[in-house]
Amino acid sequence: MERIIAVADQTIRRACGFSAFAVGATMLALSFDLVLAMRVGAVMTTAVCIALLVQSVRAPQVDVRRTELYSVVGRGLTLPRDRTQRLLGEVLADRYLWHADRAAAAALALWAGALLLWLLRTLRAALMPAPL
């Protein structure tokens, strides 16, 4: 069972790594405006979280024979097809939820950072004297 969970984590983390690279590259491209970069990163990370939640809901119903998890560990299982489907579907759903929780925490941190930077920018503009 631990091997199934480890392989499921590996496949999900590979996808999350590619999405994190996309989010980071986009934020780097927008680094001329830190508030904008943080907001875009927060929106994109929230989208990743939502995608993981959708995958979590779909995982038990989707044919696991079409997943990378099945191609790695499924052929070695000696369970009937319906039990294999239920086992791998539940493991995938659980691991998608775990990763969605971490993505939600990252999105929340980015939203908080964007809000903090926006407040600092607004406060600085309010406190600075107007140029003559």
Residue pairs with C-beta under 8 A, 6 or more apart in sequence:
3 73
4 69
4 73
4 87
4 88
4 91
5 91
5 95
7 69
7 72
7 73
8 69
8 91
8 92
8 95
9 95
11 67
11 68
11 69
11 72
12 52
12 95
12 96
12 99
13 99
16 48
16 52
16 99
16 103
19 44
19 48
20 48
22 44
23 41
23 44
23 45
23 48
24 41
26 40
26 41
26 44
27 37
27 38
27 40
27 41
28 37
30 36
30 37
30 40
31 37
34 117
35 114
35 117
35 118
35 121
38 110
38 111
38 113
38 114
38 117
39 114
41 110
42 107
42 110
42 111
42 113
42 114
45 103
45 106
45 107
45 110
46 104
46 107
46 111
48 103
48 107
49 100
49 103
49 104
49 107
52 96
52 97
52 99
52 100
52 103
53 96
53 97
53 100
55 92
55 96
56 92
56 93
56 94
56 96
56 97
56 100
57 93
59 89
59 90
59 92
59 93
59 96
60 86
60 89
60 90
60 92
60 93
61 89
62 89
63 85
64 70
64 74
64 84
64 85
64 88
64 89
64 92
65 74
67 88
67 92
69 88
69 91
69 92
70 84
70 88
73 88
74 84
74 88
77 84
77 87
79 87
